[in-house]
Amino acid sequence: MKTLKIPALKTLIAVALFAVSCSIDKTVPITQNSIIPAPVSIVEQEGSFTLDGNTKIFSGANASEISMVTEYFKSEMYTLTGLQLGSSDEVGANSIVFELNSALGEEAYTLDINKEKVVLSGGSPAGLFFGVQTFKQLVPAFGDQKMSPGNQYVLPAGKIEDRPEYAYRGMMLDVARHFFPVADVKHLIDLLAMYKINFLHLHLSDDQGWRIEIKSWPLLTTIGGSTQVGGGPGGFYTQEDYKEIVKYAQAKFITIVPEIDMPGHTNSALAAYGVLNPGITVPEEGALRYDRSSLGVDGEATPLYTGTEVGFSTLDTNKPVTSQFVDDVVRELAEMTPGPYIHIGGDESHVTSMEDYIPFIEKAQDIVTKYGKKSMGWDEVAHAKLLPSTVAQYWSKAENAVMAIEQGSKVLISPAVKAYLDMKYDSTTQIGYTWAALIELDDAYNWDPTELDPQIKREHILGVEAPLWAETLRSRSDMEFLTFPRLPAIAEIAWTPKELRSWESFSLRINRHGKMWEAMGLNFYKSPKVNWE
Ligand code: TNX
């Protein structure tokens, strides 16, 4: 055995002492926290609050209305700290008070931490839920599970006042190109909740797969859902599965936005029901795209498609049976979707003529209205006459977004060059695409929805959404890798007012989240733009 030299021993002692002093007091002032998205206002106060086994939850008059949040809080605290917090029917020393305050905006909250107690006030249960996310990130165990062996967690005193800049803070997951089982979607929902994301848009159909059971058109899933990009079994959600996702998301204050992409991106439906097909063959990979001279046979089912071309399929927009199809699909979707939106797609319908495209979109929009929902569509839908309640999702062309605004619609901001999570981080990234841009973490962070086009102003913008297309994703781990750490960057753009955001601060704060993700076993991209400890 080697003997330690004196200098080495000294270093060892120094390191040990440092480690001890860290575990005694690692409380950083609340103003130097790592909260993402950054809150609107933080004021430091004297002292600290100690969370321990005796801390009690008090929820007074609103107890039953907010029990969903207090129960969630308890279970999150247990996972994070091992503490099993009880409830109390009076406020004592060492209490965490949950209360509703109607003077606050619906999604707003305040968090007041002082020596005796913590008071979390929310404008609604959703506001309280977002406050819980902030609280969690202030607990020293966040990102540092082994830090407090005595099960005492010292939180810095201070007052946070917070509310979102945008009402819609979203992510989209493409489950059509590669199917993701219910468990993966739930896992994603857990992660989104941490960053105060409140909408999850599911891209449920595309050329390669139809992923949602429609009882009146059963072959959509049995045939249309039977494969995916690269072949393989594909898959689909039964209506029960879908309702389970919706319910799971609701418990985390996330609204599901289901998308059926139409009239293009529909090969999986055409493969199931030839009657919907005006007659267009699937092109060879790399063949000349959008060539109507290669039309297949009217009314005949197309072969299933497992490639990655886009823009070659369309529903036959002129047949009454197609209207019936859209009506049935939207009706069944609306029945199991409590949220306000049904997304009708409308992108890249390159083989649908404009004469066919425009009335089709208008019709689909009317059907969505008939079933009590509002439409969303990719920015191309602005060529049609939009209802003011329809939301246009800006992904490609600012001029389309402006056309929608001129019709009185709101826009959802998802520019491919900034917000697409399926773009590679740099040229060495193993999965993802490059067609829009390479998007490093700082690129994903350093932009603002109001600075994309002079005609797209704050009042026109409903919110921000980060889409994750899945042509190149084969697993949950791939999904995680492209989503983290860029999703938190987009979440901060959507939540935190522009003047309070800075890359310098974000790049420091994200480090602690990286530690948390490591502890959770998440596969995230260690961007060289961040000094990960
Ligand atoms: C464009 S974005 C598409 C998708 C692809 C994506 C790949 C949009 C509305 N359409 O069909 O999956 O690019 O990045």
Residues whose N, C-alpha, C, O or C-beta is under 5 A from the ligand:
A	BS01	TNX	V310 D347 W378 W395 D422 Y433 W469
